[in-house]
């Protein structure tokens, strides 16, 4: 989240504390001190800690995978479906590796199924856009007889699940995880998946 004003500085700081201590463990006092403002000044921007938390959720919900990952360069590779899926998976992992994404996913895993106000945090909601994109991709592949006639929703779930598992294995670490071994593992997943669904 780009630092441009006090309101966004509050969100950035809150994300840091929420991702380390959880919603209950983070305080308005910690957030205000970390950005050098008085605790009372936060209430000029947000009514409560809950409102800050919901603003963070709204921010990440508004970021679309399609805009972040599905660029023209990637879409040009769709004529080679296996290469397209490998590149798509690699770009997804790179997207998840961004510092704010790492913090948000860690927060999501810590607070999953916690009800904060009227909002329940869930990985299902976080992954819904990605799942819908994958359903469309696999639906087109089925329609064009590129892959076997398998329910695109099932294919989307199977494709994403392993990638998300690979991703969450590294959540406890603050170190950067992008390396050749990680991408080799992602590539192996896609190759195995492709062999299972392609039409021989």
matplotlib code that plots the C-alpha trace (Angstrom):
import matplotlib.pyplot as plt

x = [0.0, 1.6, 2.3, 0.7, -1.2, -1.9, -4.9, -2.8, 0.0, -2.5, -3.5, 0.1, 1.0, -2.2, -1.5, 2.0, 0.7, -2.4, -0.2, 2.2, -0.1, -3.5, -6.6, -7.0, -3.3, -2.8, -3.7, -4.5, -1.7, 0.9, -0.4, -0.3, 3.2, 4.6, 3.7, 4.4, 0.9, -1.2, -3.7, -6.6, -5.5, -6.3, -10.0, -10.0, -9.6, -11.2, -13.9, -12.4, -9.9, -12.6, -13.1, -9.3, -9.4, -12.4, -10.6, -7.7, -10.0, -11.7, -8.3, -7.2, -10.6, -10.5, -7.1, -7.9, -5.7, -6.8, -5.3, -2.2, -1.3, -3.3, -1.3, -0.9, 2.5, 0.9, -2.2, 0.1, 1.2, -2.3, -1.6, 0.7, -1.6, 1.1, 3.5, 0.6, -0.4, 3.3, 3.7, 0.3, 1.3, 4.7, 3.3, 0.7, 3.4, 5.4, 2.2, 1.7, 5.4, 4.9, 5.4, 1.8, 0.4, 2.6, 1.3, -2.3, -2.1, -0.5, -3.3, -5.9, -4.5, -4.3, -7.8, -9.6, -13.2, -12.9, -15.9, -14.9, -18.0, -20.3, -17.4, -16.0, -12.5, -12.2, -9.6, -12.6, -13.6, -9.9, -9.4, -12.9, -11.7, -8.7, -11.0, -13.4, -10.6, -9.3, -12.8, -13.0, -9.6, -10.3, -13.9, -12.4, -9.9, -12.7, -14.9, -12.0, -11.2, -7.7, -8.3, -10.5, -14.1, -13.8, -15.8, -13.9, -14.7, -13.1, -10.0, -9.8, -9.9, -7.3, -4.9, -5.1, -5.0, -1.5, -0.2, -1.8, -0.3, 3.1, 2.6, 1.4, 4.3, 6.5, 4.2, 6.0, 9.2, 9.8, 12.5, 12.0, 11.0, 11.4, 14.1, 14.8, 13.7, 10.3, 9.7, 10.8, 8.2, 5.6, 6.6, 6.5, 2.9, 1.8, 3.5, 1.8, -1.5, -1.2, -0.4, -3.6, -5.9, -4.6, -6.1, -3.6]
y = [0.0, 3.2, 5.9, 9.1, 10.5, 10.0, 7.8, 5.4, 5.5, 4.3, 1.4, 0.4, 0.5, -1.4, -4.1, -4.5, -5.0, -7.1, -9.4, -10.0, -9.8, -10.5, -8.2, -8.6, -8.3, -5.0, -1.7, 1.8, 3.0, 0.9, 2.0, 5.7, 5.6, 3.8, 6.6, 9.4, 10.8, 11.0, 8.2, 10.7, 11.8, 8.3, 9.0, 11.9, 9.3, 6.1, 5.6, 2.5, -0.3, -2.3, 0.4, 0.3, -3.5, -3.3, -0.6, -3.0, -5.8, -3.5, -2.4, -6.0, -7.0, -4.1, -5.3, -7.6, -10.5, -9.9, -6.4, -7.5, -10.7, -11.2, -8.8, -8.9, -10.6, -13.5, -13.7, -14.1, -17.4, -18.9, -20.6, -22.9, -23.9, -25.6, -22.7, -20.3, -22.1, -22.2, -18.5, -17.8, -19.8, -18.2, -14.7, -15.6, -16.7, -13.5, -11.5, -13.2, -12.5, -8.7, -7.5, -6.2, -9.5, -11.5, -9.5, -9.8, -13.5, -14.1, -12.0, -14.0, -17.3, -16.0, -14.5, -17.0, -17.4, -14.7, -12.4, -8.7, -6.6, -8.0, -9.3, -12.8, -13.3, -16.2, -17.5, -18.5, -14.9, -13.8, -16.5, -16.1, -13.9, -16.1, -19.1, -17.4, -16.5, -20.1, -21.4, -19.2, -20.3, -24.0, -23.6, -22.2, -25.0, -27.6, -25.9, -25.8, -29.5, -28.6, -30.5, -33.4, -32.7, -32.0, -29.5, -26.2, -25.3, -28.6, -27.9, -24.3, -25.6, -28.3, -25.9, -23.2, -25.5, -26.7, -23.2, -21.8, -24.6, -23.9, -20.2, -20.7, -23.0, -19.9, -17.6, -18.0, -16.6, -12.9, -13.8, -13.4, -16.8, -16.2, -18.6, -21.2, -24.1, -22.5, -21.9, -25.4, -26.7, -24.6, -25.8, -29.4, -28.9, -27.3, -30.1, -32.8, -31.0, -30.5, -34.2, -35.2, -32.9, -32.7, -34.7, -37.2]
z = [0.0, -1.2, 1.4, 0.2, 3.2, 6.9, 6.2, 4.1, 6.6, 9.2, 7.0, 6.3, 9.9, 10.9, 8.3, 9.8, 13.3, 12.3, 10.3, 13.3, 16.3, 14.8, 15.1, 18.8, 19.6, 17.7, 19.3, 18.1, 20.4, 18.6, 15.2, 16.1, 17.7, 14.7, 12.4, 14.8, 15.5, 18.6, 19.3, 19.1, 15.6, 14.2, 15.1, 12.7, 9.9, 11.3, 13.9, 15.3, 15.0, 13.3, 10.6, 9.9, 9.6, 7.2, 5.1, 4.7, 3.6, 1.2, -0.3, -1.0, -2.3, -4.8, -6.2, -9.1, -10.2, -13.7, -13.7, -11.9, -13.8, -17.0, -19.2, -23.0, -22.7, -20.7, -22.9, -26.0, -24.6, -24.6, -27.9, -25.9, -23.0, -20.9, -21.2, -20.5, -17.3, -16.1, -16.7, -15.1, -12.0, -11.8, -12.0, -9.4, -7.0, -7.7, -7.0, -3.7, -2.8, -2.8, 0.8, 1.3, -0.2, 2.2, 5.2, 4.1, 3.4, 6.8, 8.4, 6.5, 7.7, 11.3, 11.4, 9.1, 10.2, 12.8, 12.8, 13.0, 13.2, 10.5, 8.4, 8.5, 7.0, 4.7, 2.2, 0.0, -0.5, -1.1, -3.7, -5.4, -8.2, -9.0, -9.0, -11.4, -13.8, -13.7, -14.3, -17.4, -18.7, -18.2, -19.6, -22.8, -23.0, -22.6, -25.2, -27.7, -27.0, -25.7, -22.5, -21.3, -20.5, -16.8, -14.8, -15.1, -11.4, -10.3, -12.4, -11.0, -7.5, -8.1, -10.0, -7.3, -4.2, -4.8, -5.6, -2.4, -0.4, -1.8, -0.9, 2.6, 3.5, 3.5, 5.5, 8.8, 7.3, 6.7, 4.2, 0.5, -1.0, -4.7, -5.8, -8.5, -6.3, -5.7, -9.4, -10.2, -7.7, -9.3, -12.8, -11.6, -10.3, -13.6, -15.7, -13.6, -13.8, -17.5, -18.2, -16.2, -18.2, -21.7, -24.6, -25.8]

ax = plt.figure().add_subplot(projection="3d")
ax.plot(x, y, z, "-o")
ax.set_aspect("equal")
plt.show()
